[in-house]
Amino acid sequence: MKIKKVVCSAGKTGFFFDDQKAIKAGAKNDGNFYVGEPMTPGFTSVRQMGESISVMFVLEDGQIAYGDCAAVQYSGAGGRDPLFLAENFIPVIEKEIAPKYEGIEITKFREMADIVDKMVSPSTGKVYHTAIRYGVTQACLDAVAKSQHKLMAEVIAEEYGTQVSKEMIPIFTQSGDDRYMNADKMIMKAAAVLPHALFNHVEDKTGVNGEKLEAYVEWLRDRILDKKPRPDYNPIFHIDVYGTLGLVFNNDFKRIAEYIAGLAKKAQPFHLRIEGPVDMGEKQAQIEALAAIRRYMEELGTDAEIVADEWCNTFEDVVDFTKAKAGHMAQIKTPDLGGINNSIEAVLYCRQNGMGAYLGGTCNETNRSAEVGAHVAMATQPKQYLAKPGMGVDEGYMIVFNEMSRILALTK
């Protein structure tokens, strides 16, 4: 079967683009807006509308295979590609990428993904924006699945030598700033991993000595013990602190490890993971910092874990963080890796080399990219998969849960 035509449409995402640099510098909330001047190139305001592009392959038999190009909420930060705006990139896809797919025979997913994932743009001399590679490779996977009359998860399992999971992958829900009301939603739905909580500013959120984060962990523990929907409900606490512990403790890695160990005791009987304890501003320093914090945590004997996020963006980054034992778990932030083939390989690499694999992404994705990601998760079996898009809990959890549930029912 061949691809007859490639069609693009502009879309919206489930959240926003946020200028992380401006927020860390003190931009304040005004309702859903931020007050302040943007500091990252491409931004016209600290928070602006999230945009996506649907890439649709019209197949010979009339079926439509599609994927969504999307970029992370904090685009342009932590070594990532710049802001992804539909009007800038639809012409690139139509002029440079569509001709490479129109008229070709649908073969194997990996072969088709490599076309865009390894292609160099003739206009820039560089590989394409991660968001483009992300969406086009989703369409490639869907095209192969439709041509073979299989599930996308089955195509992945066959090509990569894995097995489709026979149970749900634990879903990690994210609360946004509304970390109390949204935590209630997570508890009610018995989310396996929660709440993300968005501690991204020292004074307002984490506390100048970490005291606000401590209070929240204690509240969350007590709330679950009081409201848990079933007696055996035992979720994992996973809290993203966006490097603020480095600011609180002046990048004293031993003190950070001690603080996390103390926080883990407050979380008991629930297991604790802290994502992004520090942000060192560049990759090698970040690797050394997370490796040092992990070593100190091991010396303390705590069972808490730290999760690599910032500066761990590409497949190569995931490999480098894993080799250095820079953290206990790596977030494989799907849009940052470009083609979903890279996310598949990253999960498998982590699993084979003793690093926890967290198949993540961003609130700033779409329902389609979340559904395709659910197939990746079921075929590669990471420790957890992110509920996305959005920060409202209900919508992202529903999309991810329901797609995995469909896969389970169809593969029984």
C-alpha positions in Angstrom: 0.0 0.0 0.0 1.2 3.5 -0.8 0.8 7.0 0.6 -1.1 9.1 -1.9 -0.9 12.5 -0.3 0.3 14.3 2.8 -2.1 16.9 4.3 -1.4 19.3 7.2 -3.8 21.2 9.5 -3.0 23.7 12.2 -4.2 22.7 15.7 -4.2 23.7 19.4 -2.6 21.8 22.2 -3.9 20.9 25.6 -2.0 23.6 27.4 0.3 26.6 26.7 3.9 27.5 25.9 5.5 29.0 29.0 8.7 31.0 29.1 10.5 29.1 31.8 13.4 31.6 32.0 11.0 34.5 32.7 9.0 32.4 35.3 12.2 31.5 37.2 13.2 35.1 37.1 10.0 36.1 38.9 7.2 36.5 36.5 4.0 36.5 38.5 0.6 34.9 37.9 -2.3 37.1 37.0 -5.1 34.6 36.7 -4.1 32.3 33.9 -1.7 34.9 32.5 1.8 35.8 33.6 2.9 39.4 34.2 6.3 40.3 32.9 8.4 40.4 29.8 9.4 37.3 27.9 13.1 36.3 28.1 13.3 33.3 25.7 13.6 34.1 22.0 10.4 33.6 20.0 8.0 34.3 22.9 5.8 37.3 22.6 4.5 36.9 26.1 5.5 34.8 29.1 2.6 32.5 28.5 1.0 32.0 25.1 -1.3 29.6 23.2 0.0 26.2 22.6 0.1 25.2 18.9 0.3 21.9 17.0 0.2 20.5 13.5 -1.7 17.4 12.4 0.2 15.5 9.7 -2.2 13.2 7.7 -1.2 10.5 5.3 -4.0 9.7 2.8 -3.5 6.0 1.9 -4.3 4.3 -1.3 -7.3 2.6 0.1 -8.8 5.8 1.5 -7.7 5.3 5.1 -6.2 8.3 6.9 -3.1 7.8 9.1 -2.1 10.7 11.2 0.0 12.1 14.0 0.4 15.4 15.8 3.5 17.6 15.9 3.8 19.2 19.3 6.5 20.7 21.5 6.9 20.9 25.2 5.5 23.6 27.5 8.9 25.0 28.2 10.1 25.3 24.6 13.5 26.9 24.1 14.6 26.0 27.7 17.1 23.4 28.9 18.8 23.0 25.5 15.5 22.4 23.6 14.5 23.4 20.1 12.8 26.9 19.8 9.1 27.8 20.0 7.0 25.7 17.6 4.4 27.8 15.8 2.2 26.2 13.2 2.4 29.1 10.6 6.2 28.8 10.6 6.4 25.0 10.2 3.4 23.9 8.0 5.2 25.3 4.9 8.3 23.4 5.8 6.4 20.1 6.1 4.5 20.7 2.8 7.6 21.8 0.8 10.4 19.7 2.2 8.9 16.6 3.9 5.7 15.7 2.1 7.5 15.0 -1.2 9.6 12.4 0.6 6.5 10.4 1.6 4.0 11.0 -1.2 3.9 8.0 -3.6 6.1 5.7 -1.5 5.3 2.2 -0.5 4.5 1.6 3.2 7.2 -0.7 4.6 8.5 -1.0 8.1 7.9 1.6 10.8 11.6 2.1 11.5 12.5 2.6 7.9 9.7 5.1 7.4 10.5 7.0 10.6 14.2 7.3 9.6 13.2 9.3 6.5 12.2 12.3 8.5 14.1 11.6 11.7 17.5 11.6 10.0 16.7 14.0 7.2 18.6 17.3 7.0 16.6 20.3 5.9 18.0 21.8 2.7 17.0 25.3 3.9 18.8 25.1 7.3 21.4 22.3 6.9 20.1 20.9 10.2 17.8 18.1 11.3 14.2 19.1 11.5 12.6 20.6 14.6 11.8 17.9 17.2 8.1 18.6 17.0 8.0 17.9 13.2 9.9 14.6 13.6 7.5 13.7 16.5 4.3 14.2 14.6 5.5 12.8 11.2 6.8 9.5 12.8 3.4 9.1 14.6 1.8 9.2 11.2 4.3 6.7 9.9 3.5 4.3 12.8 -0.2 4.7 12.1 0.2 4.1 8.4 2.1 0.8 9.0 -0.5 -0.3 11.5 -3.4 0.5 9.1 -1.6 -1.2 6.2 -1.1 -4.4 8.2 -4.5 -4.2 10.0 -2.7 -4.3 13.4 -2.6 -2.1 16.5 0.3 0.4 16.7 1.5 -1.3 19.8 1.6 -4.6 17.9 3.7 -3.1 15.2 6.2 -1.8 17.7 6.3 -5.1 19.6 7.0 -7.0 16.4 9.7 -4.7 15.0 11.5 -4.2 18.3 11.2 -7.7 19.7 9.1 -6.8 22.7 5.7 -8.0 24.0 2.6 -5.9 24.4 1.9 -5.5 28.1 -0.9 -7.6 29.6 -1.7 -5.0 32.2 -2.0 -1.2 32.4 1.2 0.8 32.6 1.1 3.0 35.8 -0.3 6.4 34.8 1.4 9.5 36.2 -1.0 12.5 36.6 0.0 16.1 36.8 -1.8 18.8 38.7 -0.4 22.2 37.5 -0.6 25.0 40.0 -3.9 23.7 41.4 -2.1 21.0 43.4 -4.7 20.6 46.1 -8.0 20.3 44.2 -6.4 18.4 41.4 -4.8 16.0 43.9 -8.3 15.1 45.0 -9.2 14.2 41.4 -6.2 11.9 41.3 -7.0 10.2 44.5 -10.7 9.7 43.4 -9.5 8.1 40.2 -6.9 6.0 42.0 -4.0 7.4 39.9 -1.0 5.1 40.3 1.6 8.0 40.4 0.8 11.6 41.5 0.8 14.6 41.6 3.7 16.3 39.7 2.6 19.5 41.7 4.7 22.1 39.7 7.0 23.5 42.4 8.8 25.9 40.1 9.4 28.9 42.2 11.3 29.1 45.5 9.5 31.9 47.5 6.0 31.3 46.2 6.0 27.5 46.1 8.9 25.5 47.5 9.7 27.8 50.4 13.0 29.5 51.2 14.0 26.4 53.3 11.8 23.9 51.5 9.2 24.2 54.1 6.2 24.7 51.7 7.1 21.5 49.8 7.4 19.6 53.1 3.9 20.9 54.2 2.4 19.8 50.9 3.9 16.3 51.1 2.4 15.9 54.6 -0.9 17.2 53.4 -1.0 14.8 50.4 0.0 11.8 52.6 -2.8 12.6 55.0 -5.3 13.3 52.3 -4.7 9.9 50.6 -4.9 8.1 53.9 -8.2 9.8 54.6 -9.8 9.6 51.2 -8.3 6.6 49.4 -10.9 4.9 47.2 -9.9 1.4 48.2 -8.0 -0.1 51.0 -5.0 -1.3 48.9 -4.5 2.1 47.1 -0.8 2.8 47.4 0.3 5.5 44.9 3.8 6.7 44.3 4.5 10.4 45.0 6.3 12.0 42.1 7.0 15.7 42.5 8.7 18.0 40.0 10.7 20.8 41.7 12.2 22.4 38.5 15.7 22.8 40.1 14.4 24.8 43.1 16.2 22.6 45.6 19.4 23.7 44.0 18.4 27.3 44.7 17.2 26.6 48.2 20.4 24.8 49.2 22.9 26.6 47.0 23.6 23.5 45.0 25.0 21.7 48.1 24.3 18.2 46.9 24.7 16.5 50.2 22.2 18.8 51.9 19.8 18.3 48.9 20.1 14.5 49.4 19.5 14.9 53.2 16.4 17.1 52.5 15.0 14.5 50.0 15.6 11.7 52.5 13.7 13.7 55.2 10.9 14.4 52.7 10.7 10.7 52.0 10.1 10.0 55.7 7.3 12.5 55.7 5.7 10.8 52.6 5.6 7.4 54.3 3.9 5.0 53.8 4.1 6.2 50.2 7.2 6.0 48.0 8.8 9.4 46.9 10.4 10.5 43.6 11.7 14.0 43.2 12.1 15.2 39.6 14.7 17.8 38.6 16.1 18.6 42.1 18.7 21.0 40.5 19.2 22.7 37.2 22.9 23.3 36.6 22.4 25.2 33.3 24.2 22.7 31.1 24.3 19.0 30.4 27.6 17.8 31.9 27.2 19.8 35.1 23.6 18.4 35.4 24.9 14.8 35.0 27.6 15.3 37.6 25.1 16.9 40.0 22.4 14.2 39.8 25.1 11.5 40.0 26.4 13.1 43.2 23.0 13.5 44.7 22.2 9.8 44.0 25.5 8.7 45.6 24.7 10.8 48.8 21.2 9.3 48.9 22.6 5.8 48.7 24.9 6.6 51.5 21.9 7.8 53.6 20.0 4.6 52.8 16.9 6.3 51.7 14.6 4.6 49.2 13.6 7.9 47.6 14.5 8.4 44.0 15.5 11.4 41.8 14.4 11.8 38.2 16.4 13.4 35.4 14.5 15.9 33.3 16.3 19.1 32.3 19.3 18.6 29.9 18.2 15.0 29.4 16.4 15.6 26.1 17.7 13.4 23.3 18.2 9.6 23.1 22.0 10.3 23.4 21.3 12.3 26.5 19.3 9.5 28.1 22.2 7.1 27.4 24.7 9.5 28.9 22.6 10.1 32.1 22.1 6.3 32.4 25.8 5.5 32.1 26.7 8.0 34.7 23.9 6.9 37.1 22.7 10.5 37.1 19.4 9.8 38.8 17.4 6.7 39.5 14.9 7.4 36.6 15.0 9.4 33.4 12.1 11.2 31.9 11.9 10.3 28.2 10.1 13.5 27.2 8.7 12.3 24.0 8.5 15.6 22.0 12.1 16.4 22.9 13.4 13.2 21.4 12.0 13.9 17.9 10.8 10.8 16.2 8.9 8.4 18.4 11.3 5.7 17.3 13.9 7.4 19.6 11.5 7.3 22.5 10.9 3.6 21.9 14.7 2.9 21.9 15.2 5.1 24.9 12.7 3.2 27.1 14.3 -0.1 26.0 17.8 1.2 26.7 16.9 2.3 30.2 15.2 -1.0 30.9 18.3 -2.9 29.8 20.8 -0.7 31.7 19.3 -0.3 35.2 17.7 3.1 34.8 14.0 3.7 35.6 12.2 4.6 32.3 9.5 7.2 32.7 7.8 7.7 29.3 6.8 11.3 29.7 6.0 14.2 27.5 4.3 17.5 28.2 0.9 19.0 29.1 1.3 20.9 25.9 0.6 17.9 23.6 -2.6 16.7 22.0 -5.1 13.9 22.4 -3.5 12.2 19.3 0.1 12.3 20.5 -1.1 11.0 23.9 -2.9 8.1 22.3 0.1 7.1 20.1 2.3 7.4 23.2 0.0 4.9 25.0 0.8 2.4 22.3 4.5 3.0 22.8 4.1 2.5 26.5 2.2 -0.7 26.2 4.7 -2.1 23.7 7.9 -1.1 25.7 6.6 -1.3 29.3 8.3 1.7 31.1 7.8 2.2 34.8 5.2 4.9 34.2 3.5 6.9 31.4 2.3 10.5 31.7 -1.3 11.4 31.6 -1.5 14.1 28.9 -2.3 16.7 27.6 -3.4 19.5 29.9 -3.2 20.1 33.6 -6.8 19.4 34.5 -6.2 15.8 35.4 -9.5 14.4 34.1 -9.0 14.9 30.4 -5.4 13.6 30.1 -6.1 10.7 32.5 -9.1 9.7 30.5 -7.3 9.8 27.1 -4.4 7.7 28.3 -6.3 5.3 30.5 -9.0 4.6 27.8 -6.4 4.0 25.0 -4.5 1.5 27.1 -7.7 -0.1 28.1 -8.7 -0.6 24.5 -5.3 -2.1 23.7 -5.7 -4.6 26.6 -9.1 -5.6 25.5 -8.1 -6.0 21.9 -4.9 -8.0 22.6 -6.5 -10.5 25.1 
